[in-house]
Amino acid sequence: MLLIQAQKKTTPRRATYSRELLAEFIGTFAIVFAGTGAVMVNEISGGALTHLGISVVFGAVVAAMIYTFGHISDAHFNPAVTLAFWSSGYLARSRVIPYIIAQVLGGILGSILLALSLGPVAKLGTTLPLGGNWQQSFILETVLTFLLITVILGSGLDRRSHTGFAGLAIGLTVGLEAAFMGPITGASMNPARSFAPALVSGIWQYQWIYWAAPMLGGQVAAWVYRYLSNDFQDIEH
């Protein structure tokens, strides 16, 4: 999901970026496979992991993937993050769609493997609003994603922050938000994470929430951090 000390999009980069796309694919695959897999295993085991344990799994796998692939692809693993970095000027427009496609495909593979190995358990970890209250979930997913991407921008992009702690800060944020809002919205904050199990399970209800709300929250976070960083001019110092 996520970025560690990104380069401005005007900085020369390789003409081809298959390695970056592969990193985004694997990272998102790992997040969906481990995170939604934890939801399914918790169901199978009669609650052995608990909700808090599932939250820890999500946060831990996000942190691990950031430290593994941050130096290769900037570790977005989330279409909302990719869009936020593009609108902030830290990702070339030509990379937005390929990054999102790689993320979505990685998530789909994770859900397919879980369905094949564990069966149609716990709706494959599909995110759904509690009681069908879409207004509540839309607001909460927007706020959760705003907070997450603000942490990403502040800890992973801003060079004034302490280096080396971005993965920990972002992983802790994902785990924290999953812990306290997961029972209400599923605490997705990531369209690829929600789309994959929905596609494989065929459960499409309210899917639009988990695209629209994270994208909105991410754009608001980018706008706010633009102000906090003096139109991003302070970030490089």
Summary of the structure (lengths in Angstrom):
residues: 237
radius of gyration: 16.7
end to end distance: 24.0
largest distance: 52.1
contacts: 886
relative contact order: 0.19
helix: 71%
strand: 0%
